[in-house]
Amino acid sequence: MANVRLEDIKRRFNNVTAIEDISFEIPDGEFWVLVGPSGCGKSTILRTIAGLETATSGKLFIGDRLVNNIPARQRNVAMVFQNYALYPHMTVAQNIAFGLQMRKVDPKIIQERVMSVARSLSLDDLLDRKPKELSGGQQQRVALGRAIARQPQVFLLDEPLSNLDAQLRDDTRAELKQLHQNLGITTIYVTHDQVEAMTLADQIVVLNRGRIQQIGDPQTIYQSPANQMVATFLGSPPMNILPAIYQDDTFNINGQLLVIPPDMLENLQLRQGQSVDLGIRPEHIDINEPLRLLEQESGDLSVEVKLVEPLGRETLIRAALPGVTGVLNVQVGGDVRLRPGDRLSLQLDLHRLFLFDPITGDRILP
């Protein structure tokens, strides 16, 4: 096992910069997740660590060894791809053993490792089957088993669950987390799925347009996003963003006023008439009673229900705010009964409000 350190890594393809100024260090044994929208550079970082891409500039260390000019086969890392990349003519046992055979490991050791890995992944009854005889989840476990059998210093996983259905994805995600706890191998996992990032990671690296936006543990990033991109990307349903104007100790949202609590005013350094983007998560909005349009009070917003999505334990409401583009997501209890067209008064928890600069996207408050 080993730590992984990137120092000012840049990767260019002709005139396009895929990643730029990427620097972080993953301590030995930790599980880090690279997350971001498609095209943000996360797979390029993973492939650069694996040796499948060459950094244009910067330094890459695995353990204490500078590996920029060391070929992939000598880096002692194991990669699991999105499409599993199993050999269709080989059995499960042969697929797991293949990497060891290429390294001319003693056949007796190969047999022991194959059996040990198969037991840990519940594949011991499937060793004689070929990939076409396996389910998607079983194929995914075989790909993991092939990587584990090599006993690498670092695991690299490139969206390994994206081909699975929802239930199998949840189950396999839990298996992955348990597997990492048992093996303790440094793991770097790439995904665009923020749920996978939040549930699996010791630390999350949020990327956008080839640059790091924020690094932190899941709860820190969720509760203290560095900018609007991070705030809206992590969280399901995503954070609501409302354009507003600060004036006379209120936020004016197209004519509806939110009166700012006195303790918030102490920390605000805004100019009269300054434009800001207000961010609030759906779970921090309540429906006023009764469920009808009320005379607006301080801190309330009047909206019209556009869509109701019952999810069992909770209900997601998508509402329209007059004069504001997009919808306002509100997450309430599953016993709430509403229909499209209903008009409501919503109470925002202003102490859970985030303020962002509408030009740069950087967080202003808290």
VEXBA-284672 format. One record per residue: residue in one letter; x, y, z of N, C-alpha, C, CB in turn. Coordinates in steps of 0.05 Angstrom, whole numbers, plus 5000, padded with zeros to 4 digits. Each point is the difference from the previous one (the first is absolute). Glycine has a CB too. Layout:
aXYZXYZXYZXYZ;...
***
This chain:
m501749765000498350245000501850255000496349755025;a502450474966501750254998498150244998503649744977;n497650495030498650254995500450084971500750155049;v497650044942500150104972500150305002497549604981;r504550525005500350295001500250124972502349965045;l496150244950500150144974500850295006496449704980;e505650395005501050275003499850154974503149855036;d495050344962499650184977499849844974502550365025;i495949434975499849844976498350144979500449595027;k500650424948498550114978500049804977501250485014;r496549504972499949824976498750154978499849595029;r501650444949499050144976499749804977502050445016;f495949604968499749854975499850204978497649625023;n504650414962500250214980499650275013498449684964;n499450465029499650265011498050005023501050194956;v498249575052498049985022501349915025496549894966;t503050265056501049935026497949835015502950425002;a497749325002498149835013500050035030500549684963;i501850345049500350055029502350205004498349545012;e501450635009502050205004500450055030498850224956;d503849805052500750065028498649825020500750474986;i499549275008498749805018502149925021496949834963;s502550235062501849935022498449905024503350354985;f497349415024498949895025501649765007495450174990;e504449745036501349775009498149815014504350265005;i495649494987498249805012501649845020497049984958;p502450035067501549845020499749704995499550375033;d502449484976499949714997497549885012505049995001;g493549854983497749865011497450144998503149795029;e496850464961497550155000498549964973502050345031;f495449714970498349974977499250284991498249545015;w502850554962499450264989498349984975504350185019;v493850004978498350004977500350264984496749715024;l503850264950500150234982497250024987505049954991;v493850285012497250034991499750274985498349725038;g499950284943499550244985498449934975504250215017;p494949994968498449964976501749874978497150395012;s501649514968501549884977501950214988496149694991;g506350225003502050174987501550185020497150004961;c502749945065501350175020502949925004495750075022;g505249704968502749915002500649785020501150464987;k496849435025500549805021501149744989496250205025;s502949714952501149754988502850054990495449854988;t505250395003502750074991502049985023498150304964;i501049805059501749985024500549705007498350445017;l499649404982500349725007501949864980495450005020;r504250054955501749884979502950095002496049964970;t504450295038502750105004501449865023498650444982;i499949515040501149855023500749714991497350295032;a500949604952500449724991502449974980495149935007;g505650294980502149994980498949974972503049815034;l494450204962498849984974500050274985497149635018;e503350594997500450264989502750115012494950094994;t506450094991502450125010499650295006502749684973;a498050405052499650285008501750184982499049865047;t499850364944501550204985502150145018496050074970;s503249985055501950115019499149935028501150384969;g500649665051499449935027501349745008495750244996;k504049695030501249765011497949825012504250255009;l496249484987498249805011501649805016496750074961;f502549905064501449815018498149785009503150365015;i497849394985498649785013501949905021497349874958;g501950165067501949965022502150224998499249495000;d503350435003502250194997501250014972501049935048;r497849934934501249974973498750194980501049525011;l500650644975499150164978499449824976502650415017;v494949594973499349804980499350134973498349715037;n502350544959499450134975500949844975500250445024;n502249454978501249874977500049695003502850404992;i495749505027499949715005497549904986502450045045;p497849754938497749894985497949895019503049904962;a494650085028497749915016500549735014497050254969;r504249565016500349735011501949995024499149824954;q502550395049501950005022499250185024503549914966;r494050195033499150195021498749865023499450344965;n500049405032498749855021497450115009504549865015;v493950224964497250085005498249814985501450495007;a496149495002498049834987497650174993501649595024;m497450394952497850174991497649834992503250344984;v494449755025497549884993498550194982499849735043;f499550184933498850184980497049995001504049934971;q494850265016497050024999498849764987500450504998;n500949394981498849774985501149735009499550314962;y501949695061501149755013502349884985495549925017;a504550084956502249904984500849715007501650474996;l496449365007500649715006500549864973497150015042;y504649784960500549834976497849804996505050065006;p493449964972497649844998500649704997497850384979;h504649545012500649724996501149875025500850104951;m499650065070501249895024497949975022504450224988;t496049595030498249975023500650225020499849504993;v498550515028500450195021502749965013495150015009;a505749744997502549955012502350094982498049615024;q501850344950502150084982500350304997499249574975;n498550575026500050294999501450125024495849994974;i503549905050501350105024503049945000495749935025;a505149854965502849915000501750134979498549575019;f500350554960501450084976502350195006495849934975;g503750285041502150195006502449885014496550355002;l502949465015502249875015501649824981497350015042;q501349864940501549824981501850174982496249685000;m502950564992501750174983502550095015495950164976;r503949855051502450075016501649765009497550405015;k501749374974501449755005500249935030502650084958;v495249975056499849935028499849695003497750455011;d503349445010499949715004497249904999504150035029;p495349764955497349894997498649935026501549824957;k500050095063498849945026499050255014503049605004;i498550624994499250255011497650114986504750105014;i495349874959497750094984497449865009503150084961;q497149655043497749855008498950105027501749604974;e500250445044499250095027498650284999503949745020;r497250444964498950264998497250004987504650194998;v495249654981497449984986497849915019502449914956;m498249885060498149895018499350205022501749544991;s500450605019499650195022498250244990504449875020;v496350234956498550224989497149924994504250194981;a495549575008497349904993498349985025501949754961;r499250155061498449985024499250285011502449575011;s499550624987499450265011497950154984504650025017;l495149904957498050144983497649824993503850264981;s496049515034497849814995499949914972497450235036;l504949704953500249904973500949714999501150464985;d499249425039501249735000498249794987502350125041;d495149934955498349814986499850064970497449955042;l504050264949499850084972502649984985496450315014;l505649564998502750014989500249874972501749995046;d496549824948500149864975498350124978500949595025;r497650624982498350134980501650214984496149935030;k502850134947501150214983498450255002501849664968;p499350575025498650265004497250014990504450214998;k495049674979497350014989497949865017502150024955;e498949815063498149855018499650155026501549574979;l499650675024499850155025498250244997504649845012;s494350255011498550255000502050235000496149785025;g502850474971501750235000501550045026496850214968;g501849745055501350035025502249795004495850195018;q503849574973502049795002502450074983496549655009;q503050454967502350084983501650225013497449874959;q501250315053501450225013501849905023496250314988;r502849495027501649895022502449844989495849975028;v503949914949502349864988502250204992496949644983;a502250595005502050204993501450115025497250134961;l501349905061501350085025501849785010496050285011;g503249474987501649785009502749984985495849765012;r504150294963502550004984501950225010497549824960;a501450415047501750225011501049935027497450334973;i500949565044500949935028502149795000495550125016;a504349684966501949785000502950094996496349714983;r504050515003502750114994501350115025498550104954;q499949965067501050135024501550254994500349555022;p498450644964501350254992500450195023498149944954;q503550275041500250215020497650194999505049974996;v493850054980497850204996497849874983503350395005;f494249655003497749934983499050254985498749625032;l500850354942498850224984497449894989504650204989;l493249935017497449914990498650224984499649695040;d499950254935498850204981497149944996504550074977;e493750055038497149974998499349704998499650454978;p501249385040499549724998497149915003504649945016;l493750244995497249925005498050114980501249985048;s499850174933498150144982498349824982503350375001;n497649384995498549824983497949835015504049994970;l495850055057498349845016497350145004504049795023;d493950044982497450125006500050125029497749674968;a500250485038500150165025500449835025497050334977;q501549455026500249845024502749875002495149934999;l505849964979502649865000502350205005498249664968;r501450585022502050215005500250075029499050194955;d498749835059500150055029501449775015495750274995;d503649494998501249775013503049984996495649754995;t505250294980502849984993501650235013498849774957;r500050475045501350225013500649945029497650324969;a500549555044500549925028502249795002495250105011;e504949714969502149805000502750124996496749674982;l503450535000502650144995501150135026498550084952;k499750055062500850145025501049805020496750364991;q501949415012500849805019502749874991495249915011;l505150064963502549884990502450185006497449784963;h502250485033502250195006500750005030498550284962;q499449705055500649995029501649755007495750255008;n503849534977501449755006502950004990495649764998;l504850364977502649984987501850245007497849754963;g501050495041501550235007501950104979499749845046;i499750104928501850094978499250284991500749524986;t501250655009499550274990498349984975504450175019;t493349974980498149974979499250274989498349575020;i501750454953499150254987497849924981504650225003;y493149905001497549924987498950244985499049665036;v500350304939499050214983497049954995504550074977;t493950145026497149984995498950284994499749595030;h498050424956498550254998497649995018501650064952;d498049725062497749965018500750105027498549604974;q500150625035500750125025499249825024499550454979;v498549375017499249825022502349805005495150054988;e506149854991502449825003502250155014498749744959;a501850515033502250155012499550045030500750234956;m496849855051499450065028500249755018497150374985;t502049405005499849765016502649845002495349984988;l506550054992502449834999502550155011498049774961;a502250495036502550135002500950065029499150204956;d503549785049501250135023500350294994502449585013;q498550484963500350284990499050014971503950085031;i494850154963499050044973501650234987495449845013;v505350124961501250214984497950084979504949825007;v494150424995498050094981501450154978496550045036;l503049884939501350114977498150144981503549655004;n497450554982498450124979501950144980496150075032;r503549874943501650114978503049975005496350334993;g504449445017502849935003501450115024500149984952;r498450155066501250125024498649905025501350404973;i500249595049498849925026498450235011503949695009;q493650254998498350205013500149995030497049974960;q503249785051500149975029500849725007496450355006;i505149625016500749745011499149995029504049954968;g494749845040499249975028498449755004499950495004;d499549465022498349765005497150064992503049875039;p495449934957497350044988498350205016500349544983;q499750445043498350185016500950294998499049635031;t503650414969501150284998499350124974503749885030;i496649974948499450114974497050054997503949754981;y494450085031497150044998499150245016499449514994;q501850525030499150225018501550264995499049655033;s503450344955501550254995501250004972501050035049;p497349974930501050004972501650254995496249724985;a506050255000501750244994498850194980503949715010;n494450184973498850184979497449884991504650154985;q494149994997497349924991500149744985498750484997;m503449474987500249754985500049765020502550234963;v499149785058500149785019497349985014504950075007;a493950155000497550005015497849874985501450415022;t498449644952497949894984500649724990498850464986;f503749465013500749744989499649785022503350214968;l497549855056499749805022497550055015505049965004;g493349844997497450025013497849924981501750365029;s496549474980497849904983497450015016503249714973;p494950465019500050194978502050225005495249904990;p505750244989502150205003499150255015501949834958;m500150335051499450255013498550194981504149945029;n494050214982498650204985501750254999495549815014;i504550334963501450254997498050214992504449774987;l495450445029498050214995501450274996496549755027;p503250384950501250274996498650215017501449874953;a500150295061498750205018501750264999498149635029;i500750584982501350255004499950085029498850154953;y503449945058500150085028499250295002503749665010;q494350405007499250275004498550035027499850084950;d501050115066498650065025499749765018497750374976;d504449485028500049765017498149784992501250315036;t498349694938498449784988501349894975495750215019;f503449554973500749904974497550014983503649695018;n496550464960497750034982500249804978499750495011;i498449324988499949794979497750074982502149645031;n498450524950497950084980497550115014501849664968;g498650515052497850135014499249875026498450134956;q502449625048499449875026502550045018496949654978;l502550445047502250085018500549795022498950484990;l503749465014500849845022501450185020500549584972;v498450455051501250185021502349855013495650245008;i506749884992502549875010500050025030502550114958;p497949665056500250005030502350175009498049545001;p501750595022502150195011502849865002496450255024;d503649504985502649875004501449944974498349805041;m500250184937501249974973501150274990496949624990;l501750595017500950274990502750075011495250144998;e505549765025502650065012502449914982497949975045;n501649814940502149884984499950084970500149625032;l497750524961499750084972501650254994495549784999;q505950224979501350244990499250044971504049935032;l493550144965498850044973499350294996498249535000;r501950564975499250274993497150014994504650094981;q494250145024497250044991499849954970499250345038;g498849504954499649944972501849794989498650464996;q503149415021501849804990498449744992503850195029;s496949704949498849744991501549775013498550214956;v500049595053501149765012498349764991501850265040;d499449514961498549754996499749875027501849944953;l495750015054499449865025499849704996497550415017;g503849445000499949714998498749885024504150004972;i494049825024498749865022499349724992498150445018;r502449374999499549724993497049945004504749875014;p494349944970497149945002499049925027500349864953;e501450015063499249915027499850225020502049564990;h498950685002500050235019497850204993504949945006;i493049964980497750164993497549855011502350194958;d496049965056497649885012497550134986502449915044;i495449934957497550114990498550115024499849664962;n499350595035498350125020497249875000502550434996;e496349565027497349905003498050235002501749585023;p495850404967499049774984501249994972495850015027;l503749784958501249964974498450174979501649545013;r498850714988498750184981501850264999495249815009;l504150364973501550254998499450185024499949974949;l502150105066499750165023500850294994500849605030;e498350584986501150274998502949995008495450215011;q506349904972502949965004500950145025500649974951;e501149885064501350115023503050014995496449825031;s505150304988502950024997501249724998500150435025;g501649524955501349744997498449804984502250095043;d495449994948498349814985500350064970496849975038;l502849824946499850034971497549874990505050004996;s493550134987497649894988500749864973497250365022;v501949404975500749844976497649854991504749965015;e495549934960498049834989501249724994497650404980;v501149395029500949734996499849924971498649885047;k503650024942500149924972500049694997502450424989;l499049455030500349714998500349895028502250034954;v496649745051500249865026501149724995496150275019;e506049664994501349744997500049855027502950184961;p495149655044500049845024502349795000495050075004;l506649925017502349825001499849815024502850354978;g494749635033499649825023500450155026501649624972;r500750375039500550135026499950304998502849615013;e497850494963499950294996498850074973504150055028;t495250204968498850094975501750244990495349845013;l505350154961501550234987498050174985504249724997;i495750535009498350194987501750194983496649985038;r502650054937501350194982498050234996502849644977;a498050605032498250235000501250234984498249865044;a500050314946500850234984499850255018498549784957;l503550395041500150255014499550224980503249835036;p494750334967499450204979502350174992495550015018;g505049994955502150174989502849895002497250375011;v503149385000502649885004500249764981500450165048;t501749824936500449784982500649745015501750324965;g497249465026500649745012498049945022504850064990;v495749725025498249925021501450005027497549714967;l500850305053501049995028499449725010499350505008;n502849355000499649735011499550015030503049814963;v494950065045499449995029499649715008497850464998;q503549455023499949735010498449995026504449894977;v493349975023498350005023499349715007498150454989;g500449515033499349735008498249864981500450155046;g499649594954498549844981497050025004503849704997;d495350405026497150025005498750254989500849735040;v500850454949499050254988498649944974503750275022;r493949834975498449954975499650264986497749615021;l503550414955499850244983499549924971503050255031;r496049954954499649964971501150234985495849735009;p504950224965500950224983497950224999502849694973;g498150565029498150225000499550125028497949804960;d502650045061499750105027501950235005498549545016;r500550664999501750235006500749985030497950294964;l504649765042501049965027501650245010500149514992;s500250505034501950185012502249835013496550365008;l506049704984502349855010501650165020500249754956;q500850115064501750135020502949904996496150055033;l505750134961502849924997501550045026499850144952;d501949665054501750025024502350184992498649535018;l501250724989502050204990502849955013496350334993;h503749535030502649945012501549774985498150155044;r500549724938501249804982500550104972497849655027;l502150624970500250124974502950044993495650235006;f505149724968502650064989499850234981501449525005;l500750654995500150224981502449964982497950315033;f501649724941502149974979500250254983499249505000;d503250554991500450224981498949904973504250175025;p493949984963498849914975501950004976495750175018;i506649974984501950014978502149785003499250504996;t502149495027502149805004499049735009503050375010;g494649635003499049755012501149945027499449834955;d502550335055501349955026497950055023504650134981;r495849725041498250035023500850265015499449505003;i498550655004500450255016499449945029498750294960;l499249565045499149945028498949725001499050495008;p501349365013501550075024502949954996496149895028;
***
